[in-house]
Amino acid sequence: MDTTKLLSLLRTCSGSGSKSLIRAKLIHQKIVIQGLQSNIVLCKSLINLYFSCQNYDSANLVFRTIENPLDLSLWNGLLAAYTKNYMFFEALDLFDRLVQNPFLKPDSFAYPSVLKACGGLGRVGCGKMIHTHLIKTGFGLDIVVSSSLVGMYAKCHKFEYAIKVFDEMSARDMASWNTVISCYYQDGQADKALELFKKMRDSGFEPNSVTLTIVISSCSRLLDLERGKEIHKEYVKDGFVFDSYVSSALVDMYGKCGCLEMAREVFDQTPVKSVVAWNSMIGAYSSKGDSKSCIELFRSMHLEGIKPTVTTLSSIIMSSSRSAQLEHGKFIHGYIIRNRIQTDIFISSSLIDLYFKCGCVSSAENVFDKTMKTNVVSWNVMISGYVTVGDYFKALNIHEDMKQTSVKPDAVTFTSILSACSQLTALEKGKEIHKFIVESELESNEIVMGALLDMYAKCGAVDQAFNVFQKLPEKDLVSWTSMITAYGSHGQALEALKLFHEMLQINVKPDTVTFLAVLSACSHAGLVDEGCLYFNQMISDYGIKPRIEHYSCLIDLLGRAGRLHEAYGILLNTPDIKDDVGLLSTLFSACRLHGNTELGERVARLLVEKDPDDPSTYIVLSNMYASVNKWDEVRQVRLKMKALGLKKNPGCSWIEIEKKIHSFFAEDMKHPQAEKVHECLKMLTSQMEKDELPAS
């Protein structure tokens, strides 16, 4: 049987089925029997056939049985087959053998394959060696080889080298333009990607679907809706057929830019929707917290037989969390359990966040208990979750549990746990966290240091707060405000006002929170005229409309100074605040402080009208009557409280001993050492009574 006949038979074996493989082996056998195993043409066909059947060992055997393979195209064909099938190690090994062959040298067809193998394995060192060799041999001038070099550096995330090679190319192909545009995008320089896109078009190249996908994604990252719309409109007009990748990028771009109607229009017009397109549309609704639309899309996706990915599920859970739609989140959680989907850290964390946002703490704890605790994210979401629901003790406890593991805390961990320390004024615990921050080398992190400053400020450690403030890498408005608040809250109003003026001198513009801190400082120090001045300055100089909190400071300031009727006049003459219970309560307390029973009774009547079930009004009124010996009125107020079934809410106090926080409620016996505590109190009370007895 001659060579032509054998080649014809090999061509009939095309395909990857088992029958094709059996026929190929029979023909291979005939080739060997006839002594044609070194025939280059037959060997090329056999190698390609075995690769198409995914029988790589037989393909290698064909090459190895050639006595003296001196045909370079045979080597190049095998190199290309290896890289096409992601057999990068084998490709590099074959190239090494080619380089060492004394009779052959790699040509411009060999280098693209081996550079692809270097990129696939991330072997930039090997790629650089080949690059040097290309410069020496002159093959680097070849457009396909140069383009492959650009691709190799891009795959190895050496974007600066990829761009340099591209800039030095005398001629460029479409692949090299796309690769470098992608480099800029991946390197976070989406604006540069768009600039290069314009240069590409000016150079006479028209974009393909790869180019448009990257360019539209760049518009998405920059939230440049106008540019994205312009590109979309132009290529629709030119009759460009958008594939699923471009369509998905458009949906994502419109969604992230808040243009949901356009995103949905593109999505609905996409004939074949990939899972990426579904995820982009679901992600667009998720970003707006529209969990209902996410669920509807999820059901449609299921009906069309598209299997959801981790991204799909995470997006829907996050949308449920944003909108606090517990039912929608539970639906997805149930789907995950029923389908035995292996959850990753993102899904678990999203579920924990959802349950905390919806107030289902026990459900969040159940998810956490079943989660692998090797990732800092799951610990962080638990700590921040407890802080969000106000359970600061549990936040500290979970942080202690985290310390027992080998998981290293990050900036988010420290920020959340410092917030818990701030709320509990747990100074010793906060100092301990400060040491960990130093050990973790996070002293240059602005967010962490801002949280540390806030913790020291709220714990009354003003000097430590100022030390942190001075060491901040950059002082933003939040840090200035925190420091002003710290001084003002702890009786150092002059220092607070001095700092405020320093802030103004370096052109940091105050906001509503800053003025609140300044007014609060004036209130604590009784600086009435200064407080009124800053209140007016806030309105006239900075155009800030006062909120309830600002009026609260002003009423408190006037109330402390005994200017009760002035404060009452402001309340009555300002429509936005005259019915506010909090402001009335502030003025009511001031009336009691200054013994103004007449005005106090008027304010009390207003308070009872607004909130008849609040026991604090009756208690303050009762105390006010008692202070001026109006015992009949005291008795009447107490009887009314009893008739309404009102009781004073129990107070809570806590103390930090040896870095552990102990909480106590009135008439509470839940503390493990409650009996000892009460026994100690009895002893102290007894001793105090003895000390009070007059000497005989």
C-alpha positions in Angstrom: 0.0 0.0 0.0 1.6 3.3 -1.1 1.9 6.6 0.9 -1.0 8.3 -0.9 -3.4 5.5 -0.1 -2.4 5.5 3.6 -2.8 9.3 3.8 -6.3 8.9 2.3 -7.2 6.3 4.9 -5.9 8.5 7.7 -8.1 11.4 6.6 -11.2 9.1 6.8 -10.4 8.6 10.5 -11.1 12.2 11.5 -13.0 12.6 14.8 -12.5 11.8 18.4 -14.6 8.6 18.8 -13.3 5.2 19.8 -13.9 3.8 16.3 -11.7 6.5 14.8 -9.0 5.6 17.3 -9.2 1.9 16.5 -8.9 2.5 12.7 -6.0 4.9 13.3 -4.1 2.3 15.2 -4.8 -0.3 12.5 -3.4 2.1 9.8 -0.5 2.9 12.1 0.3 -0.8 12.3 0.3 -1.1 8.5 2.7 2.0 8.3 5.1 0.3 10.6 4.9 -3.1 8.8 5.7 -1.4 5.5 8.7 0.4 7.1 7.2 3.9 6.6 7.4 4.9 10.3 9.9 7.6 9.4 7.9 9.1 6.6 7.4 12.7 7.7 4.1 13.3 5.9 2.5 10.2 7.4 3.9 10.9 10.8 2.4 14.4 10.8 -1.0 13.0 9.9 -0.7 10.3 12.6 0.3 12.8 15.3 -2.6 15.2 14.4 -5.0 12.2 14.3 -3.9 10.9 17.7 -4.2 14.4 19.3 -7.7 14.8 17.9 -8.5 11.5 19.6 -6.8 12.7 22.8 -4.4 9.8 22.7 -1.3 11.8 23.5 0.9 8.8 24.4 0.5 7.3 20.9 1.2 10.8 19.4 4.5 10.9 21.4 5.3 7.4 20.3 5.0 8.3 16.6 7.5 11.1 17.1 10.0 9.0 19.2 10.1 6.2 16.6 11.3 8.5 13.8 15.0 7.6 13.5 16.2 11.1 12.6 13.5 13.8 12.7 15.2 16.6 10.8 12.1 18.1 9.4 11.5 21.3 11.4 7.8 21.4 10.5 7.3 18.1 12.3 8.7 19.7 15.5 6.6 22.8 15.1 3.5 20.8 14.5 4.0 18.8 17.7 4.8 22.0 19.6 1.6 23.6 18.4 -0.4 20.5 19.3 1.0 20.4 22.8 0.2 24.1 23.5 -3.2 23.8 21.8 -4.0 21.0 24.3 -2.5 22.9 27.3 0.4 20.4 27.6 2.8 23.2 28.4 5.4 21.1 30.3 5.7 18.8 27.3 6.0 21.7 24.9 8.9 23.2 26.9 10.6 19.9 27.1 10.3 19.4 23.3 11.6 22.9 22.7 14.6 22.2 24.9 15.3 19.1 22.8 15.0 21.2 19.6 17.4 23.8 20.9 20.0 21.1 21.7 19.6 19.4 18.3 22.9 20.1 16.4 21.2 20.0 13.0 18.1 22.1 13.6 17.3 25.6 15.0 13.9 27.0 16.0 12.2 29.3 13.5 9.4 31.9 13.6 6.8 29.1 13.7 8.3 27.4 16.9 8.6 30.5 19.1 4.8 31.4 19.3 4.1 27.9 20.6 6.8 27.9 23.2 6.0 31.5 24.4 2.4 30.4 24.8 3.6 27.5 27.0 5.7 30.0 29.1 2.7 32.2 29.6 0.4 29.3 30.4 2.8 28.2 33.2 3.6 31.7 34.4 7.3 31.1 33.7 8.4 34.6 33.0 12.1 33.7 33.6 12.0 31.2 30.8 10.1 33.7 28.6 12.8 36.4 29.2 15.5 34.0 28.2 13.7 33.3 24.9 13.1 37.0 24.5 16.9 37.6 24.7 17.5 34.9 22.2 14.9 36.4 19.8 16.7 39.8 19.9 20.0 38.1 19.1 18.6 36.0 16.2 16.4 38.8 14.8 13.2 36.8 15.1 11.9 39.5 17.4 11.0 41.6 14.4 8.5 39.0 13.2 5.0 40.4 13.9 3.5 37.0 15.1 6.5 36.3 17.4 6.4 39.8 18.9 2.7 39.5 19.4 3.3 36.2 21.2 5.9 37.9 23.4 3.3 40.5 24.4 0.9 37.7 25.2 3.4 35.8 27.3 4.3 38.8 29.5 0.6 39.6 29.9 -0.2 36.1 31.0 2.7 36.3 33.5 1.2 39.6 34.8 4.3 41.5 33.7 2.3 44.2 32.1 5.1 46.8 31.9 7.2 44.4 29.8 4.2 43.6 27.5 3.6 47.3 26.9 7.3 47.9 26.2 7.5 45.1 23.6 4.3 46.4 22.0 5.7 50.0 21.9 8.9 48.6 20.1 6.9 46.7 17.5 7.4 48.1 14.0 4.1 46.5 12.9 1.2 45.2 15.0 -1.5 42.7 14.5 -5.0 42.6 16.1 -3.9 40.1 18.8 -1.2 42.4 20.1 -3.5 45.4 20.2 -6.1 43.4 22.2 -3.5 42.0 24.5 -2.1 45.4 25.5 -5.5 47.0 25.8 -6.3 44.1 28.2 -3.0 44.7 30.1 -4.0 48.2 30.9 -7.5 47.1 32.0 -6.1 44.3 34.2 -3.5 46.7 35.7 -6.3 49.0 36.8 -5.7 51.6 34.1 -9.0 51.5 32.4 -8.6 55.1 31.1 -5.3 54.0 29.4 -7.1 51.1 27.8 -9.7 53.5 26.3 -6.9 55.7 25.0 -5.2 52.8 23.3 -8.5 51.7 21.8 -8.7 55.1 20.1 -5.1 54.8 18.8 -5.9 51.3 17.5 -8.8 52.7 15.5 -6.7 55.7 14.3 -4.1 53.1 13.1 -6.8 51.5 10.8 -7.7 48.5 12.9 -11.4 47.7 13.5 -12.2 46.1 16.9 -13.4 42.5 17.2 -15.6 41.1 20.0 -12.5 40.7 22.3 -11.6 44.4 21.9 -15.2 45.5 22.5 -15.5 43.3 25.6 -12.4 44.9 27.2 -13.3 48.4 26.1 -16.9 48.2 27.4 -15.6 46.6 30.7 -13.2 49.6 31.0 -16.2 52.0 30.7 -17.9 50.0 33.4 -14.9 50.2 35.7 -14.7 54.0 35.2 -18.5 54.3 35.4 -18.3 56.2 32.1 -21.9 55.7 30.9 -21.6 58.3 28.1 -18.6 56.7 26.5 -20.1 53.2 26.9 -23.4 54.4 25.3 -21.4 56.0 22.4 -19.5 52.8 21.7 -22.6 50.7 21.9 -24.6 53.0 19.6 -21.8 53.3 17.0 -21.4 49.5 16.6 -25.2 48.9 16.5 -25.4 51.4 13.7 -22.5 49.7 11.9 -24.4 46.3 12.1 -21.8 44.7 14.4 -23.1 41.4 15.7 -22.6 41.3 19.5 -21.7 37.9 20.9 -22.5 36.7 24.4 -19.3 38.2 25.8 -19.9 41.7 24.4 -23.6 41.6 25.4 -22.6 40.5 29.0 -20.1 43.4 29.2 -22.8 45.8 28.0 -25.3 44.5 30.6 -22.6 44.8 33.3 -21.7 48.4 32.2 -25.3 49.6 32.1 -26.0 47.9 35.4 -23.0 49.4 37.3 -23.8 52.8 35.9 -27.3 52.6 37.3 -29.0 52.4 33.9 -31.1 49.2 34.6 -33.6 49.8 31.7 -30.8 49.7 29.1 -29.1 46.7 30.8 -32.4 44.8 30.7 -33.0 45.8 27.0 -29.6 44.5 26.0 -30.1 41.3 28.0 -33.5 40.6 26.5 -32.1 41.1 23.0 -29.3 38.6 23.5 -30.4 35.5 21.7 -28.1 33.0 23.4 -27.6 34.0 27.0 -24.5 32.6 28.7 -24.2 32.2 32.4 -22.0 35.3 32.4 -24.9 37.3 30.9 -27.3 36.0 33.5 -24.9 36.9 36.3 -24.3 40.4 34.9 -28.1 41.1 34.8 -28.6 39.6 38.3 -25.6 41.6 39.5 -27.1 44.8 38.1 -30.3 44.3 40.1 -28.3 43.2 43.1 -26.4 46.4 43.2 -29.7 48.2 43.6 -30.9 45.8 46.3 -33.7 44.6 44.0 -33.9 41.0 45.3 -37.3 40.4 43.8 -36.0 40.9 40.3 -33.0 38.8 41.1 -35.2 35.9 42.2 -37.4 36.2 39.1 -34.3 36.1 36.9 -33.0 33.1 38.9 -36.2 31.2 38.2 -36.1 32.1 34.5 -32.5 31.0 34.4 -33.4 27.6 36.0 -36.3 27.1 33.4 -33.8 27.7 30.6 -31.5 25.0 32.0 -28.7 27.4 32.9 -26.9 26.2 36.0 -26.1 29.0 38.5 -22.6 29.7 39.6 -21.2 30.8 42.9 -21.4 34.4 41.6 -25.1 34.0 40.8 -25.9 32.8 44.3 -23.7 35.4 46.0 -25.3 38.2 44.1 -28.8 37.2 45.0 -27.9 36.8 48.7 -26.2 40.2 48.7 -29.3 41.8 47.1 -31.4 40.2 49.8 -29.1 41.5 52.4 -29.2 45.1 51.0 -33.0 45.1 50.9 -33.3 43.1 54.2 -35.5 40.6 52.4 -35.1 37.6 54.6 -37.5 35.3 52.6 -35.5 35.8 49.4 -32.2 35.0 51.2 -33.7 32.0 52.8 -35.0 30.8 49.4 -31.5 30.8 48.0 -30.1 29.2 51.2 -32.6 26.4 50.8 -31.7 26.0 47.2 -28.0 25.6 48.2 -28.9 23.0 50.8 -31.3 21.0 48.6 -28.8 20.9 45.7 -25.9 20.1 48.0 -23.9 22.9 46.5 -20.4 23.3 48.0 -20.4 26.8 49.4 -17.3 29.0 49.3 -16.3 31.8 51.7 -18.2 34.4 49.7 -21.5 32.6 49.9 -21.1 31.8 53.6 -20.1 35.3 54.5 -23.0 36.7 52.4 -25.4 34.5 54.3 -24.0 35.5 57.7 -24.3 39.2 56.7 -27.9 38.6 55.5 -29.0 37.0 58.7 -27.4 39.7 60.8 -29.0 42.5 58.7 -32.4 40.8 59.1 -31.9 40.4 62.9 -31.6 36.5 62.7 -28.5 36.2 64.9 -29.0 32.5 65.7 -29.2 31.7 61.9 -26.0 33.7 61.3 -24.3 31.7 64.1 -25.5 28.4 62.6 -24.0 29.3 59.2 -20.8 30.3 60.9 -20.6 27.1 62.8 -20.7 25.1 59.6 -18.2 27.3 57.8 -14.4 26.5 57.5 -12.8 29.0 59.9 -9.5 29.3 58.0 -10.4 32.5 56.3 -10.3 35.9 58.0 -13.4 37.0 56.0 -15.8 34.7 57.9 -14.5 35.9 61.3 -14.7 39.6 60.2 -18.3 39.2 59.1 -19.2 37.7 62.5 -17.5 40.4 64.5 -19.0 43.3 62.4 -22.4 41.5 62.5 -22.4 41.5 66.3 -21.3 45.1 66.3 -24.2 46.0 63.9 -26.8 44.4 66.1 -25.3 46.0 69.2 -24.0 42.8 70.9 -20.6 44.2 71.6 -19.8 41.5 74.2 -20.2 38.7 71.7 -18.1 40.7 69.2 -15.3 40.7 71.8 -15.8 37.0 72.5 -15.7 36.0 68.9 -12.5 38.0 68.5 -11.0 36.0 71.4 -12.0 32.7 69.7 -10.4 34.0 66.5 -7.1 34.6 68.4 -7.0 30.9 69.3 -6.9 30.0 65.6 -4.0 30.5 63.2 -6.0 33.1 61.2 -4.2 36.4 61.0 -6.5 39.5 61.6 -6.5 42.2 59.0 -7.5 45.9 58.9 -11.3 45.0 58.8 -10.9 42.9 61.9 -9.3 45.7 63.9 -11.7 48.3 62.7 -14.7 46.3 63.7 -13.4 45.2 67.1 -12.2 48.7 68.0 -15.8 49.8 67.3 -17.0 47.3 69.9 -14.4 48.6 72.4 -15.6 52.2 71.7 -19.2 51.4 72.4 -18.3 49.6 75.7 -15.6 52.2 76.6 -13.3 49.1 77.1 -10.0 51.0 77.3 -7.8 48.1 78.4 -9.1 45.9 75.6 -8.6 48.7 73.2 -5.0 49.1 74.3 -4.5 45.4 73.8 -5.8 45.8 70.2 -3.5 48.7 69.7 -0.5 46.4 70.4 -1.8 43.9 67.8 -2.1 46.7 65.3 1.5 47.7 65.8 2.6 44.0 65.5 0.6 43.6 62.3 2.3 46.7 60.9 -1.0 48.5 60.2 -0.1 51.9 61.7 -0.1 53.4 58.2 -3.6 52.2 57.5 -5.8 55.3 57.7 -9.1 53.5 58.5 -7.6 51.4 61.3 -5.9 54.4 62.9 -9.1 56.4 62.5 -10.9 53.6 64.4 -8.2 53.6 67.1 -8.4 57.4 67.5 -12.2 57.0 67.9 -11.8 54.3 70.5 -9.4 56.3 72.6 -11.6 59.4 72.3 -14.8 57.6 73.4 -12.9 55.9 76.3 -11.8 59.3 77.6 -8.1 58.7 76.9 -7.7 62.1 75.2 -3.9 62.2 75.4 -3.6 58.8 73.7 -6.2 59.9 71.1 -4.1 63.0 70.3 -0.9 60.9 70.0 -2.7 58.7 67.4 -4.1 61.8 65.7 -0.6 63.3 65.3 0.8 60.0 63.8 -2.0 59.7 61.2 -0.4 59.5 57.7 -3.2 61.9 56.4 -5.7 63.8 58.5 -9.1 63.7 56.8 -12.3 65.4 58.0 -13.3 62.3 60.0 -10.1 62.3 62.0 -10.3 66.0 62.7 -13.9 65.6 63.8 -13.1 62.6 66.1 -10.4 64.6 67.8 -12.6 67.6 68.3 -15.3 65.3 69.7 -12.8 63.7 72.1 -11.7 67.1 73.5 -15.3 68.4 73.7 -16.8 65.3 75.4 -14.2 65.3 78.1 -14.3 68.9 79.3 -11.6 70.3 77.1 -13.7 72.7 75.1 -11.0 75.3 74.5 -8.7 72.6 73.0 -11.6 71.4 70.8 -12.3 74.9 69.5 -8.6 75.6 69.0 -8.4 72.4 66.9 -11.5 73.4 64.9 -9.8 76.7 64.0 -6.6 74.9 63.0 -8.7 72.7 60.7 -10.3 75.7 59.1 -6.9 77.3 58.6 -5.7 74.4 56.4 -9.0 74.6 54.4 -10.6 71.4 55.6 -14.3 72.2 55.2 -16.4 71.2 58.2 -19.6 69.2 57.7 -22.7 68.6 59.8 -20.9 66.1 62.1 -18.0 68.5 62.7 -20.4 71.3 63.8 -22.2 68.9 66.0 -18.9 68.1 67.7 -18.2 71.9 68.1 -21.7 72.6 69.5 -21.4 69.6 71.8 -18.1 70.9 73.1 -19.7 74.4 73.8 -22.6 72.7 75.5 -20.4 70.6 77.9 -18.4 73.7 78.8 -21.3 76.1 79.1 -20.0 78.4 76.4 -23.4 79.7 75.4 -22.5 82.7 73.3 -19.8 80.8 71.4 -22.2 77.9 70.8 -24.9 80.3 69.4 -22.2 81.9 67.2 -21.1 78.6 65.7 -24.7 77.5 65.2 -25.4 80.7 63.2 -22.0 80.3 61.3 -22.9 76.8 60.3 -26.1 78.1 58.6 -24.8 81.4 57.2 -21.2 80.6 56.2 -21.5 77.0 55.2 -25.1 76.6 54.1 -25.7 73.6 56.4 -29.2 73.1 57.4 -29.4 72.2 61.2 -30.6 68.7 62.0 -32.3 67.5 65.2 -28.9 66.8 66.7 -27.7 70.4 66.3 -30.9 71.8 67.8 -30.5 69.3 70.6 -27.0 70.8 71.4 -28.4 74.3 71.2 -31.4 73.5 73.5 -29.1 71.7 75.9 -26.7 74.7 75.8 -29.4 77.2 76.6 -31.0 74.9 79.1 -27.8 74.4 81.1 -27.3 78.2 81.2 -30.8 78.6 82.6 -32.1 80.4 79.4 -35.1 78.1 79.4 -37.7 80.4 77.8 -35.3 81.3 75.0 -34.8 77.5 74.4 -38.6 77.0 74.6 -39.1 79.9 72.1 -36.8 78.2 69.6 -38.7 75.0 69.9 -42.1 76.6 69.4 -41.0 78.8 66.4 -39.2 76.1 64.4 -41.8 73.9 62.7 -39.4 71.1 61.9 -38.5 70.4 65.6 -41.4 71.6 67.8 -42.9 68.1 68.0 -39.6 66.3 68.6 -39.8 64.2 71.8 -36.0 64.2 72.3 -35.7 68.0 72.3 -38.7 68.3 74.6 -37.1 65.8 77.0 -33.8 67.8 76.9 -35.6 71.0 77.8 -37.7 69.2 80.4 -34.5 67.9 82.2 -33.2 71.5 82.1 -36.4 72.7 83.8 -35.9 70.2 86.6 -32.2 71.2 86.9 -33.1 74.9 87.4 -36.3 74.2 89.4 -38.6 75.9 86.9 -41.8 73.9 87.8 -44.1 76.1 85.8 -42.4 75.6 82.4 -41.5 72.0 83.3 -45.2 71.2 83.7 -46.0 72.7 80.3 -43.2 70.7 78.6 -44.3 67.6 80.5 -47.9 67.9 79.2 -46.5 68.1 75.6 -44.3 65.0 76.2 -47.2 63.0 77.6 -49.3 63.9 74.5 -46.5 62.8 72.2 -45.4 59.7 74.0 -47.8 58.7 76.8 -46.1 55.3 77.4 -42.6 56.7 78.2 -42.0 56.2 82.0 -39.0 58.6 82.0 -41.3 61.7 81.6 -43.3 60.7 84.8 -40.1 59.9 86.7 -38.4 63.2 85.9 -41.7 65.1 86.7 -42.0 63.2 90.0 -38.3 64.1 90.9 -38.9 67.7 89.9 -41.9 67.9 92.3 -39.9 66.2 95.0 -37.1 68.8 94.7 -39.5 71.6 95.6 -41.4 69.5 98.2 -44.6 69.1 96.3 -45.3 65.7 97.8 -49.0 65.5 96.8 -48.1 66.0 93.2 -45.3 63.4 93.5 -47.9 60.9 94.8 -50.3 61.7 92.0 -47.6 61.1 89.3 -46.6 57.8 90.9 -50.2 56.6 91.1 -50.7 57.5 87.4 -47.7 55.5 86.5 -49.0 52.6 88.4 -52.4 52.9 86.8 -50.8 53.0 83.3 -48.7 50.0 84.2 -45.4 51.9 83.5 -42.1 50.8 85.0 -38.7 52.3 84.8 -36.5 50.4 82.3 -33.7 48.6 84.1 -30.3 50.2 83.8 -27.2 48.3 82.6 -23.7 48.9 83.8 -20.4 47.0 83.2 -16.9 46.9 84.4 -13.6 45.7 82.8 -11.5 43.5 85.1 -8.3 41.8 83.8 -9.3 42.5 80.2 -12.7 40.8 80.7 -16.0 42.8 80.7 -18.7 42.0 83.2 -22.2 43.4 82.7 -24.9 43.9 85.3 -28.6 44.8 85.1 -30.8 46.0 88.0 -32.2 43.0 90.0 -30.3 40.6 87.7 -28.8 37.4 89.2 -27.5 35.9 85.9 -23.9 36.7 86.5 -21.9 33.6 87.6 -20.6 35.3 90.6 -23.8 37.2 91.5 -24.0 35.7 95.1 -20.5 36.9 95.9 -21.2 40.3 94.4 -24.3 40.7 96.6 -22.5 39.4 99.7 -19.8 42.0 99.1 -22.4 44.8 98.6 -24.0 43.8 102.0 -20.7 44.0 103.7 -20.0 47.5 102.2 -23.5 48.7 103.0 -23.1 47.5 106.6 -19.7 49.2 106.9 -21.1 52.5 105.4 -24.0 52.5 108.0 -21.5 52.0 110.8 -19.4 54.9 109.6 -22.5 57.1 109.4 -23.5 56.5 113.1 -22.7 59.5 115.4 -19.9 58.9 118.0 -21.4 58.1 121.5 
